[in-house]
Each structure stands twice: as C-alpha cells, then as structure tokens.
C-alpha cells in the first residue's frame, strides 16, 4: 500500500480502505481486509489574527485616540485562530511593543 495523493488533516482525518484478495482458481475465492488509517495533524497552518477597530482608522495601522480616553476603553477586538489541532492549534499571544500603554 502506497500513498498516491497528498493528505490534508484539515479536510479528512481518517480513511477506511477495503482490500480484496482473490485467487485465480476455477472457482475463484475472495477475501476482504479492512484497513483504517488515522491521519496525524502536521503543524502546517500559521495562526491567524483578525482585528476589528472600534474607532475609525487614519490608515491601515494607525488609530486616532483622544488624549483623555478612559483607561479600559476598548480600542479593537482581536480574534485568533489556527486550523491545526491539538498542541499545534493551541495559541498564545502577547504585545511585543507598547505593553506599558496597551493591554489585551
């Protein structure tokens, strides 16, 4: 048994094959064997982050905020996802720059 097409865990996690074995005798006899194949997820999808800004944008990455904006005001909503499963799909996040002003 060999693989003839690529596998994609996100499309199909398992397969069931039935193999028929038949002799060439005059009264041919057959046997069937079932093979179950489980696909193991590969860490092949990058995490995705989707940002929805609460205030209008000046351009694609600049938010205009009034100086006396109250602490705790929501500036944007962020949703994160990863199509991988198990540990490959578990996500963490942190602010890399500006963490003294902004929190998640």
MDTraj code that builds the backbone (N, CA, C; nanometers):
import mdtraj as md
import numpy as np

residues = "UNK UNK UNK UNK UNK UNK UNK UNK UNK UNK UNK UNK UNK UNK UNK UNK UNK UNK UNK UNK UNK UNK UNK UNK UNK UNK UNK UNK UNK UNK UNK UNK UNK UNK UNK UNK UNK UNK UNK UNK UNK UNK UNK UNK UNK UNK UNK UNK UNK UNK UNK UNK UNK UNK UNK UNK UNK UNK UNK UNK UNK UNK UNK UNK UNK UNK UNK UNK UNK UNK UNK UNK UNK UNK UNK UNK UNK UNK UNK UNK UNK UNK UNK UNK UNK UNK UNK UNK UNK UNK UNK UNK UNK UNK UNK UNK UNK UNK UNK UNK UNK UNK UNK UNK".split()
xyz = np.array([
    [0.0860, -0.1170, 0.0000],
    [0.0000, 0.0000, 0.0000],
    [0.0900, 0.1225, 0.0000],
    [0.0672, 0.2118, -0.0944],
    [0.1469, 0.3343, -0.1032],
    [0.0540, 0.4546, -0.1143],
    [0.1030, 0.5686, -0.0752],
    [0.0284, 0.6933, -0.0856],
    [0.0422, 0.7467, -0.2277],
    [-0.0707, 0.7811, -0.2913],
    [-0.0660, 0.8309, -0.4290],
    [-0.1137, 0.9759, -0.4417],
    [-0.1698, 1.0323, -0.3354],
    [-0.2132, 1.1723, -0.3344],
    [-0.1803, 1.2332, -0.1987],
    [-0.1601, 1.3644, -0.1932],
    [-0.1279, 1.4274, -0.0649],
    [-0.2451, 1.4192, 0.0331],
    [-0.2114, 1.4152, 0.1609],
    [-0.3114, 1.4125, 0.2666],
    [-0.3263, 1.5519, 0.3257],
    [-0.4454, 1.5825, 0.3745],
    [-0.4693, 1.7100, 0.4423],
    [-0.5604, 1.6830, 0.5606],
    [-0.5029, 1.6847, 0.6801],
    [-0.5774, 1.6555, 0.8023],
    [-0.6999, 1.7454, 0.8165],
    [-0.6865, 1.8724, 0.7768],
    [-0.7978, 1.9651, 0.7919],
    [-0.9167, 1.9279, 0.7023],
    [-0.8935, 1.8522, 0.5967],
    [-1.0014, 1.8080, 0.5081],
    [-1.0570, 1.6722, 0.5481],
    [-0.9695, 1.5817, 0.5872],
    [-1.0104, 1.4443, 0.6197],
    [-0.9152, 1.3886, 0.7249],
    [-0.9705, 1.3426, 0.8384],
    [-0.8863, 1.2939, 0.9477],
    [-0.8640, 1.1428, 0.9450],
    [-0.9461, 1.0710, 0.8698],
    [-0.9292, 0.9256, 0.8652],
    [-0.9859, 0.8699, 0.7346],
    [-0.9388, 0.7513, 0.7033],
    [-0.9833, 0.6812, 0.5831],
    [-1.0055, 0.5350, 0.6180],
    [-1.0975, 0.4716, 0.5489],
    [-1.1198, 0.3278, 0.5620],
    [-1.1060, 0.2669, 0.4231],
    [-1.0162, 0.1716, 0.4110],
    [-0.9915, 0.1032, 0.2842],
    [-1.0392, -0.0407, 0.2949],
    [-1.0887, -0.0928, 0.1869],
    [-1.1209, -0.2347, 0.1794],
    [-1.0371, -0.2940, 0.0671],
    [-0.9580, -0.3929, 0.1021],
    [-0.8716, -0.4592, 0.0044],
    [-0.9311, -0.5968, -0.0244],
    [-0.9461, -0.6266, -0.1523],
    [-0.9959, -0.7577, -0.1917],
    [-0.8791, -0.8414, -0.2420],
    [-0.8703, -0.9622, -0.1902],
    [-0.7694, -1.0582, -0.2365],
    [-0.8464, -1.1738, -0.3006],
    [-0.8085, -1.2104, -0.4251],
    [-0.8818, -1.3151, -0.4968],
    [-0.7816, -1.4089, -0.5634],
    [-0.8100, -1.5375, -0.5531],
    [-0.7236, -1.6332, -0.6227],
    [-0.7719, -1.6491, -0.7662],
    [-0.6911, -1.7193, -0.8473],
    [-0.7246, -1.7354, -0.9886],
    [-0.7754, -1.8761, -1.0187],
    [-0.8168, -1.9436, -0.9154],
    [-0.8663, -2.0800, -0.9334],
    [-0.9948, -2.0850, -1.0134],
    [-1.0339, -2.2074, -1.0493],
    [-1.1537, -2.2269, -1.1304],
    [-1.2773, -2.1716, -1.0596],
    [-1.2927, -2.2022, -0.9346],
    [-1.4000, -2.1451, -0.8524],
    [-1.3361, -2.0383, -0.7639],
    [-1.3092, -1.9250, -0.8216],
    [-1.2333, -1.8183, -0.7566],
    [-1.2896, -1.7851, -0.6184],
    [-1.1978, -1.7773, -0.5231],
    [-1.2348, -1.7413, -0.3863],
    [-1.1767, -1.6044, -0.3536],
    [-1.2501, -1.5300, -0.2709],
    [-1.2051, -1.3950, -0.2365],
    [-1.2065, -1.3759, -0.0854],
    [-1.1218, -1.2856, -0.0428],
    [-1.1139, -1.2456, 0.0973],
    [-1.1063, -1.0932, 0.0987],
    [-1.1645, -1.0329, 0.1989],
    [-1.1617, -0.8870, 0.2118],
    [-1.0945, -0.8490, 0.3426],
    [-1.0115, -0.7466, 0.3367],
    [-0.9432, -0.6945, 0.4548],
    [-0.9752, -0.5453, 0.4636],
    [-1.0138, -0.5015, 0.5820],
    [-1.0420, -0.3597, 0.6038],
    [-0.9235, -0.2967, 0.6759],
    [-0.8816, -0.1821, 0.6265],
    [-0.7696, -0.1091, 0.6866],
    [-0.8194, 0.0307, 0.7229],
    [-0.8048, 0.0664, 0.8502],
    [-0.8387, 0.2013, 0.8957],
    [-0.7104, 0.2821, 0.9079],
    [-0.7108, 0.4016, 0.8508],
    [-0.5935, 0.4889, 0.8543],
    [-0.6329, 0.6186, 0.9247],
    [-0.5593, 0.6534, 1.0299],
    [-0.5794, 0.7803, 1.1002],
    [-0.4687, 0.8758, 1.0586],
    [-0.5050, 0.9966, 1.0215],
    [-0.4081, 1.0973, 0.9806],
    [-0.3686, 1.1782, 1.1039],
    [-0.2395, 1.1976, 1.1228],
    [-0.1876, 1.2777, 1.2333],
    [-0.1661, 1.4193, 1.1810],
    [-0.2197, 1.5159, 1.2548],
    [-0.2107, 1.6554, 1.2114],
    [-0.0672, 1.7048, 1.2164],
    [-0.0270, 1.7705, 1.1104],
    [0.1039, 1.8347, 1.0993],
    [0.0857, 1.9826, 1.1317],
    [0.1846, 2.0438, 1.1920],
    [0.1771, 2.1871, 1.2214],
    [0.2063, 2.2635, 1.0920],
    [0.1039, 2.2704, 1.0054],
    [0.1237, 2.3260, 0.8715],
    [0.0398, 2.4507, 0.8430],
    [-0.0260, 2.5041, 0.9442],
    [-0.1059, 2.6252, 0.9263],
    [-0.0574, 2.7341, 1.0207],
    [-0.0353, 2.8521, 0.9676],
    [0.0051, 2.9670, 1.0502],
    [-0.1154, 3.0175, 1.1281],
    [-0.0923, 3.0618, 1.2512],
    [-0.2021, 3.1254, 1.3247],
    [-0.2493, 3.2504, 1.2506],
    [-0.3760, 3.2806, 1.2655],
    [-0.4354, 3.3979, 1.2023],
    [-0.4877, 3.4917, 1.3103],
    [-0.4718, 3.6206, 1.2906],
    [-0.5274, 3.7217, 1.3803],
    [-0.6130, 3.8160, 1.2972],
    [-0.7335, 3.8402, 1.3436],
    [-0.8262, 3.9293, 1.2752],
    [-0.8593, 4.0438, 1.3702],
    [-0.8372, 4.1653, 1.3266],
    [-0.8553, 4.2826, 1.4113],
    [-0.9709, 4.3668, 1.3573],
    [-1.0631, 4.4015, 1.4466],
    [-1.1714, 4.4935, 1.4146],
    [-1.1541, 4.6151, 1.5039],
    [-1.1278, 4.7287, 1.4450],
    [-1.1037, 4.8507, 1.5218],
    [-1.2352, 4.9169, 1.5606],
    [-1.2402, 4.9691, 1.6826],
    [-1.3594, 5.0369, 1.7326],
    [-1.3687, 5.1777, 1.6746],
    [-1.2572, 5.2498, 1.6715],
    [-1.2530, 5.3866, 1.6181],
    [-1.2105, 5.3847, 1.4721],
    [-1.2480, 5.4876, 1.3971],
    [-1.2043, 5.4949, 1.2570],
    [-1.0517, 5.4982, 1.2468],
    [-1.0007, 5.4413, 1.1405],
    [-0.8566, 5.4369, 1.1176],
    [-0.8109, 5.5556, 1.0350],
    [-0.6897, 5.6032, 1.0665],
    [-0.6266, 5.7049, 0.9821],
    [-0.5723, 5.6370, 0.8570],
    [-0.5095, 5.5222, 0.8744],
    [-0.4701, 5.4368, 0.7619],
    [-0.4803, 5.2928, 0.8106],
    [-0.4157, 5.1993, 0.7468],
    [-0.4317, 5.0579, 0.7811],
    [-0.3855, 5.0198, 0.9207],
    [-0.2997, 5.1002, 0.9843],
    [-0.2475, 5.0592, 1.1144],
    [-0.2450, 5.1695, 1.2195],
    [-0.3006, 5.2864, 1.1899],
    [-0.2977, 5.3969, 1.2852],
    [-0.4390, 5.4254, 1.3356],
    [-0.4568, 5.4187, 1.4688],
    [-0.5841, 5.4511, 1.5321],
    [-0.5718, 5.5912, 1.5906],
    [-0.6748, 5.6711, 1.5769],
    [-0.6783, 5.8041, 1.6367],
    [-0.7510, 5.7938, 1.7710],
    [-0.6804, 5.8268, 1.8822],
    [-0.7368, 5.8166, 2.0165],
    [-0.7256, 5.9526, 2.0850],
    [-0.8336, 5.9965, 2.1470],
    [-0.8333, 6.1221, 2.2217],
    [-0.7455, 6.1052, 2.3452],
    [-0.6695, 6.2083, 2.3786],
    [-0.5722, 6.2033, 2.4884],
    [-0.6341, 6.1597, 2.6212],
    [-0.7537, 6.2051, 2.6526],
    [-0.8135, 6.1697, 2.7815],
    [-0.9078, 6.0493, 2.7717],
    [-0.8811, 5.9606, 2.6781],
    [-0.9591, 5.8375, 2.6664],
    [-0.9482, 5.7609, 2.7981],
    [-1.0607, 5.7176, 2.8562],
    [-1.0567, 5.6476, 2.9847],
    [-0.9808, 5.5151, 2.9758],
    [-0.9069, 5.4848, 3.0838],
    [-0.8385, 5.3556, 3.0933],
    [-0.9448, 5.2466, 3.0886],
    [-0.9192, 5.1442, 3.0142],
    [-1.0133, 5.0334, 3.0000],
    [-1.1003, 5.0417, 2.8764],
    [-1.0997, 5.1551, 2.8077],
    [-1.1762, 5.1646, 2.6831],
    [-1.1230, 5.0635, 2.5817],
    [-1.2134, 5.0030, 2.5089],
    [-1.1751, 4.9048, 2.4069],
    [-1.1364, 4.9789, 2.2798],
    [-1.0178, 4.9482, 2.2288],
    [-0.9682, 5.0099, 2.1054],
    [-0.9938, 4.9215, 1.9838],
    [-0.9878, 4.7909, 2.0053],
    [-1.0055, 4.6970, 1.8943],
    [-1.0444, 4.5611, 1.9504],
    [-1.1056, 4.4808, 1.8672],
    [-1.1374, 4.3420, 1.9000],
    [-1.0444, 4.2543, 1.8164],
    [-0.9820, 4.1580, 1.8816],
    [-0.8911, 4.0669, 1.8121],
    [-0.9433, 3.9253, 1.8285],
    [-0.9575, 3.8545, 1.7177],
    [-0.9886, 3.7116, 1.7247],
    [-0.8725, 3.6368, 1.6607],
    [-0.8355, 3.5263, 1.7239],
    [-0.7225, 3.4473, 1.6745],
    [-0.7689, 3.3050, 1.6497],
    [-0.7072, 3.2397, 1.5537],
    [-0.7422, 3.1014, 1.5229],
    [-0.6243, 3.0321, 1.4556],
    [-0.6294, 2.9007, 1.4588],
    [-0.5298, 2.8177, 1.3904],
    [-0.6020, 2.6918, 1.3461],
    [-0.5912, 2.6552, 1.2212],
    [-0.6626, 2.5388, 1.1668],
    [-0.6030, 2.4066, 1.2126],
    [-0.4829, 2.4097, 1.2716],
    [-0.4227, 2.2861, 1.3208],
    [-0.4957, 2.2389, 1.4464],
    [-0.4736, 2.1130, 1.4844],
    [-0.5412, 2.0574, 1.6012],
    [-0.4411, 2.0266, 1.7119],
    [-0.4928, 1.9930, 1.8292],
    [-0.4075, 1.9577, 1.9426],
    [-0.3154, 2.0724, 1.9799],
    [-0.1947, 2.0387, 2.0248],
    [-0.0973, 2.1413, 2.0616],
    [-0.0631, 2.2318, 1.9442],
    [-0.0695, 2.1784, 1.8232],
    [-0.0401, 2.2592, 1.7040],
    [-0.1403, 2.3728, 1.6850],
    [-0.2590, 2.3577, 1.7401],
    [-0.3614, 2.4596, 1.7249],
    [-0.3827, 2.5461, 1.8478],
    [-0.3107, 2.5158, 1.9571],
    [-0.3218, 2.5991, 2.0767],
    [-0.2421, 2.7268, 2.0568],
    [-0.3003, 2.8378, 2.0968],
    [-0.2399, 2.9679, 2.0687],
    [-0.2095, 3.0450, 2.1962],
    [-0.1092, 3.1271, 2.1877],
    [-0.0813, 3.2251, 2.2924],
    [-0.0561, 3.3578, 2.2224],
    [-0.0701, 3.4653, 2.2958],
    [-0.0459, 3.5960, 2.2357],
    [0.0083, 3.6909, 2.3409],
    [0.0780, 3.7910, 2.2944],
    [0.1329, 3.8936, 2.3819],
    [0.1601, 4.0179, 2.2989],
    [0.1690, 4.1285, 2.3666],
    [0.2037, 4.2533, 2.2998],
    [0.3551, 4.2620, 2.2962],
    [0.4114, 4.2780, 2.1793],
    [0.5564, 4.2819, 2.1607],
    [0.6144, 4.4201, 2.1872],
    [0.5369, 4.5224, 2.1596],
    [0.5873, 4.6589, 2.1730],
    [0.4716, 4.7470, 2.2193],
    [0.4939, 4.8306, 2.3190],
    [0.3899, 4.9190, 2.3690],
    [0.3100, 4.8612, 2.4837],
    [0.3607, 4.7533, 2.5461],
    [0.2869, 4.6868, 2.6533],
    [0.2694, 4.7736, 2.7775],
    [0.3457, 4.8829, 2.7876],
    [0.3294, 4.9739, 2.9015],
    [0.2061, 5.0641, 2.8845],
    [0.1472, 5.0682, 2.7644],
    [0.0296, 5.1516, 2.7386],
    [-0.0963, 5.0718, 2.7060],
    [-0.0781, 4.9589, 2.6438],
    [-0.1905, 4.8825, 2.5895],
    [-0.1906, 4.7424, 2.6494],
    [-0.3075, 4.6892, 2.6789],
    [-0.3211, 4.5527, 2.7295],
    [-0.4140, 4.4724, 2.6415],
    [-0.4120, 4.3442, 2.6642],
    [-0.5020, 4.2549, 2.5897],
    [-0.6033, 4.1999, 2.6884],
])
top = md.Topology()
chain = top.add_chain()
for i, resn in enumerate(residues, 1):
    res = top.add_residue(resn, chain, resSeq=i)
    for name in ("N", "CA", "C"):
        top.add_atom(name, md.element.get_by_symbol(name[0]), res)
traj = md.Trajectory(xyz[None], top)
